[in-house]
Amino acid sequence: MDKYIGKKLDGRFDIQKLIGSGGMANVYKAKDRLDENGSIVAVKILKKEYAENEEFLRRFRNESLAIAQLFHPNIVKIIDVGFRNNSETQYIAMEYIEGITLKKFMEGENGLEWQTASHFMLQILRAIGHAHSKGIFHRDIKPQNIMVLKDGNIKVMDFGIAKFAKDEGLTTTAQAIGSVHYISPEQARGGETDERSDIYSAGVVFYEMLTGIKPFDNENPISVALMHMQAKAKRPSDVNPKVPHGLEEIIMKAMEKDPDKRYASAEEMIEDIEKFKLNPGRNARRSKEEKGNIMEKDKQTNDINSTRSFKSLESDKAADSSYSDIPADTSYGYSDAPVVEEEYVEKRSLFVPMLAGIVIVVIIIATIFLSGLLLNYFGGESDYKEFTVSNFVGQEYENAKKLYSKYLVFEVKETKYSQMPANTILEQDLEPNSVVKPGHKIQVVLSKGPKMIDVPPLDNGFTESQAKAILEEKSFSSQTKLVYSDTVQEGYVIKTEPAANTACKEGSTVLIYISRGKMTTQVKLPDINGKKEAEAKKMLEDLDLVVKTATRNSEMPEGTVVGMDFSPNTVVETGSTITVFVSTGLPAVSTQELTINFPQDAYGVFAFKVYVDGTLNSEHRDVDAKYTTSKNIAISSSGGKKLITIILVNQGNNKEHELGKYNFAFDETRTRQTVSEDITLAFKEVDGIKPNQQRDTASPSPSPSPSPSPSPSPSPSPSPSAEPEDSEPEEEPSEGNDEGQDNEEAGDQ
């Protein structure tokens, strides 16, 4: 069971169910208790493993900051953010979108009708154009990040990897990010990016909407990236002959490899699409045969595809969604009439064809006369008597007026405060897609921009709780930061950021600096073992200590603190450097020693093979029983209990035999247990014990050392030729051993 479902987040959002999961966060459907109507919202909660990671937390906060600056009808709206100190729950609350992704909308299609594709693309461009005006680049424009609503409108989502151009500058070399099928050539090579990178991606999306395929596709992502940099895409009309030439030129310009040859802004691309929509036939440079085939096909299908029905398309894609028709620009289409290839004339009297000819001439003259009147009336600037109204909500007023002043008379009805930028159109009295005559008046409501409120002065004796209450009353949100102060009493406000009396947007966040009292020169180190790295680092930095981190192998989860270079409760000077050891998640390697004591009558040169759980761990060679009576073997491994097997090898004859098996624990317990061991038997089996007969033969010889006891088991008598060599190891290591050996050799001689 998900721990958030059924819970109330920050006393405001009732989490209902999980509706999506991404790499960094989960998205939940929730009810907003602060809203009178209990509106439904989407809450994106950072996953626990990332909420405690500073890098991921920084990216998540950047996403919220990016979206918070964007107020546009075609961009998902942010409602609240929650970045609470010492809290595992970091979230963004956004408007709940009822719809499907553009990717899903296009599934099973061989290309959308150009009216529908243009309708979508204009909204996409308005969204990214608004973001560009704020210095924010999306850098991941793709159908998966574009939502199609029930009413046919578009919402662009996921500014999670957006960059702030105003902070980083347009010349910053950015990492090549974004989905490989839609990235610009400069993104693919990791070069400089700006708004023209989003224009390229939008062009790729437009291409896919009209053709049903991506311009570059391959199973290997690297190959796709190389295609974006080097290959030339097929022209859209080569894939789908129904793509109008005018839109094809717009797409190819947007997808130019050289950014300088693309549209310089989203507004430029919008302007060209709008111009095409006003007179699509003028740009449809096709052969008569091709046009005739297209028109005939459209006639047979009654133009049913010129307006897409969401309901019919999505009935099997979303069980809980029903859609009305897309408001497509159905008043625009190919201006060419169907080509009449054959005319049947019935043979009758000459009167009928003569009359028909007269009628045709009269019609031609009347047509020419009316065309002249229309041309004079409209100044020759338009070929149409009617105009289809666009959706101007979200557009900048002066720009919309400039583009459409030939067709509509704009009039400002009123202005009012809103989160939209100043002079943005908020409302219009003409419904989008309604048809009016050129010169018709349209009344609009403009935004005055966000309401500006002065930050109240709080540095004159207010406590933290009082300051927060005052800011909330003024419609501000707040965050706090604890700092030392020699002049302000602990728990009271030192200053705010922005400073007092600074005009800020309604709803802005004000940072309150709260006094921690006077700074002490010594602090006691807390116990940070078991804490996450970010939490431990903050605990130490809050004590005005400099923190360095180092990794250490440990079975504790990766990122968990396993110690520091001082013991907890140690008193240190403020400003001291503390090294914090963070677990790698890999078990620590420990070493245990095993001592093998040789039989008293062992002789020869031996090797010891060490196996850990059946795998050769180490091998110790050239151990001569002539010079030592035991061998210490160091065994290194990690984890818990392991089975150690020791194999004895006689290097003289390469015979080997198991010497013993042991259970060793390579953890903090360091326990050990002998499973089986027979050292003497192992030495016998590899012929590493001195033969009995040789020992008996050597015993009468005078020697400073006592003769060894007989072997428990009889051995064959050695050959005479082997006596001098075999008698050498008979001596026990002791002082005077070399002398005894010399005497024995002398006796042999």
Rosetta blueprint (number, residue, H / E / L):
1 M L
2 D L
3 K L
4 Y L
5 I L
6 G L
7 K L
8 K E
9 L E
10 D L
11 G L
12 R L
13 F E
14 D E
15 I E
16 Q E
17 K E
18 L E
19 I E
20 G E
21 S E
22 G L
23 G L
24 M L
25 A E
26 N E
27 V E
28 Y E
29 K E
30 A E
31 K E
32 D E
33 R L
34 L L
35 D L
36 E L
37 N L
38 G L
39 S L
40 I E
41 V E
42 A E
43 V E
44 K E
45 I E
46 L E
47 K L
48 K H
49 E H
50 Y H
51 A H
52 E L
53 N L
54 E H
55 E H
56 F H
57 L H
58 R H
59 R H
60 F H
61 R H
62 N H
63 E H
64 S H
65 L H
66 A H
67 I H
68 A H
69 Q L
70 L L
71 F L
72 H L
73 P L
74 N L
75 I E
76 V L
77 K L
78 I E
79 I E
80 D E
81 V E
82 G E
83 F E
84 R L
85 N L
86 N L
87 S L
88 E L
89 T L
90 Q E
91 Y E
92 I E
93 A E
94 M E
95 E E
96 Y L
97 I L
98 E L
99 G E
100 I E
101 T E
102 L H
103 K H
104 K H
105 F H
106 M L
107 E L
108 G L
109 E L
110 N L
111 G L
112 L L
113 E L
114 W H
115 Q H
116 T H
117 A H
118 S H
119 H H
120 F H
121 M H
122 L H
123 Q H
124 I H
125 L H
126 R H
127 A H
128 I H
129 G H
130 H H
131 A H
132 H H
133 S H
134 K L
135 G L
136 I E
137 F E
138 H L
139 R L
140 D L
141 I L
142 K L
143 P H
144 Q H
145 N H
146 I E
147 M E
148 V E
149 L E
150 K L
151 D L
152 G L
153 N L
154 I E
155 K E
156 V E
157 M L
158 D L
159 F L
160 G L
161 I L
162 A L
163 K E
164 F E
165 A H
166 K H
167 D H
168 E H
169 G L
170 L L
171 T L
172 T L
173 T E
174 A L
175 Q L
176 A L
177 I L
178 G L
179 S L
180 V L
181 H L
182 Y L
183 I L
184 S L
185 P H
186 E H
187 Q H
188 A H
189 R L
190 G L
191 G L
192 E E
193 T L
194 D L
195 E H
196 R H
197 S H
198 D H
199 I H
200 Y H
201 S H
202 A H
203 G H
204 V H
205 V H
206 F H
207 Y H
208 E H
209 M H
210 L H
211 T H
212 G L
213 I L
214 K L
215 P L
216 F L
217 D L
218 N L
219 E L
220 N L
221 P H
222 I H
223 S H
224 V H
225 A H
226 L H
227 M H
228 H H
229 M H
230 Q H
231 A L
232 K L
233 A L
234 K L
235 R L
236 P H
237 S H
238 D H
239 V H
240 N L
241 P L
242 K L
243 V L
244 P L
245 H H
246 G H
247 L H
248 E H
249 E H
250 I H
251 I H
252 M H
253 K H
254 A H
255 M L
256 E L
257 K L
258 D L
259 P H
260 D H
261 K H
262 R L
263 Y L
264 A L
265 S L
266 A H
267 E H
268 E H
269 M H
270 I H
271 E H
272 D H
273 I H
274 E H
275 K H
276 F H
277 K H
278 L H
279 N L
280 P H
281 G H
282 R H
283 N H
284 A L
285 R L
286 R L
287 S L
288 K H
289 E H
290 E H
291 K H
292 G H
293 N H
294 I H
295 M H
296 E H
297 K H
298 D H
299 K H
300 Q H
301 T L
302 N L
303 D L
304 I L
305 N L
306 S L
307 T L
308 R L
309 S E
310 F H
311 K H
312 S H
313 L H
314 E H
315 S L
316 D L
317 K L
318 A L
319 A L
320 D L
321 S L
322 S L
323 Y L
324 S L
325 D E
326 I L
327 P L
328 A L
329 D L
330 T L
331 S L
332 Y L
333 G L
334 Y L
335 S L
336 D L
337 A L
338 P L
339 V L
340 V L
341 E L
342 E L
343 E L
344 Y L
345 V L
346 E L
347 K L
348 R L
349 S L
350 L L
351 F H
352 V H
353 P H
354 M H
355 L H
356 A H
357 G H
358 I H
359 V H
360 I H
361 V H
362 V H
363 I H
364 I H
365 I H
366 A H
367 T H
368 I H
369 F H
370 L H
371 S H
372 G H
373 L H
374 L H
375 L H
376 N H
377 Y H
378 F L
379 G L
380 G L
381 E L
382 S L
383 D L
384 Y L
385 K L
386 E L
387 F E
388 T E
389 V L
390 S L
391 N L
392 F L
393 V L
394 G L
395 Q L
396 E E
397 Y H
398 E H
399 N H
400 A H
401 K H
402 K H
403 L H
404 Y H
405 S L
406 K L
407 Y L
408 L E
409 V E
410 F E
411 E E
412 V E
413 K E
414 E E
415 T E
416 K E
417 Y L
418 S L
419 Q L
420 M L
421 P L
422 A L
423 N L
424 T E
425 I E
426 L E
427 E E
428 Q E
429 D L
430 L L
431 E L
432 P L
433 N L
434 S L
435 V E
436 V E
437 K L
438 P L
439 G L
440 H E
441 K E
442 I E
443 Q E
444 V E
445 V E
446 L E
447 S E
448 K L
449 G L
450 P L
451 K L
452 M E
453 I E
454 D E
455 V L
456 P L
457 P L
458 L L
459 D L
460 N L
461 G L
462 F L
463 T E
464 E H
465 S H
466 Q H
467 A H
468 K H
469 A H
470 I H
471 L H
472 E H
473 E H
474 K L
475 S L
476 F L
477 S E
478 S E
479 Q E
480 T E
481 K E
482 L E
483 V E
484 Y L
485 S L
486 D L
487 T L
488 V L
489 Q L
490 E L
491 G L
492 Y E
493 V E
494 I E
495 K E
496 T E
497 E E
498 P L
499 A L
500 A L
501 N L
502 T L
503 A E
504 C E
505 K E
506 E L
507 G L
508 S L
509 T E
510 V E
511 L E
512 I E
513 Y E
514 I E
515 S E
516 R L
517 G L
518 K L
519 M L
520 T L
521 T L
522 Q E
523 V E
524 K E
525 L L
526 P L
527 D L
528 I L
529 N L
530 G L
531 K L
532 K E
533 E H
534 A H
535 E H
536 A H
537 K H
538 K H
539 M H
540 L H
541 E H
542 D L
543 L L
544 D L
545 L L
546 V E
547 V E
548 K E
549 T E
550 A E
551 T E
552 R E
553 N L
554 S L
555 E L
556 M L
557 P L
558 E L
559 G L
560 T E
561 V E
562 V E
563 G E
564 M E
565 D L
566 F L
567 S L
568 P L
569 N L
570 T L
571 V E
572 V E
573 E E
574 T L
575 G L
576 S L
577 T E
578 I E
579 T E
580 V E
581 F E
582 V E
583 S E
584 T L
585 G L
586 L L
587 P L
588 A L
589 V E
590 S E
591 T E
592 Q E
593 E E
594 L E
595 T E
596 I E
597 N E
598 F L
599 P L
600 Q L
601 D L
602 A E
603 Y L
604 G L
605 V E
606 F E
607 A E
608 F E
609 K E
610 V E
611 Y E
612 V E
613 D L
614 G L
615 T E
616 L E
617 N E
618 S E
619 E E
620 H E
621 R E
622 D E
623 V E
624 D E
625 A L
626 K L
627 Y L
628 T L
629 T L
630 S E
631 K E
632 N E
633 I E
634 A E
635 I E
636 S E
637 S E
638 S E
639 G L
640 G L
641 K E
642 K E
643 L E
644 I E
645 T E
646 I E
647 I E
648 L E
649 V E
650 N E
651 Q L
652 G L
653 N L
654 N L
655 K E
656 E E
657 H E
658 E E
659 L E
660 G E
661 K E
662 Y E
663 N E
664 F E
665 A E
666 F L
667 D L
668 E L
669 T L
670 R L
671 T L
672 R E
673 Q E
674 T E
675 V E
676 S E
677 E E
678 D L
679 I H
680 T H
681 L H
682 A H
683 F H
684 K H
685 E H
686 V L
687 D L
688 G L
689 I E
690 K L
691 P L
692 N H
693 Q H
694 Q H
695 R H
696 D H
697 T H
698 A H
699 S L
700 P L
701 S L
702 P L
703 S L
704 P L
705 S L
706 P L
707 S L
708 P L
709 S L
710 P L
711 S L
712 P L
713 S L
714 P L
715 S L
716 P L
717 S L
718 P L
719 S L
720 P H
721 S H
722 A H
723 E H
724 P H
725 E H
726 D H
727 S H
728 E H
729 P H
730 E H
731 E L
732 E L
733 P L
734 S L
735 E L
736 G L
737 N H
738 D H
739 E H
740 G H
741 Q H
742 D H
743 N H
744 E H
745 E H
746 A H
747 G H
748 D H
749 Q L
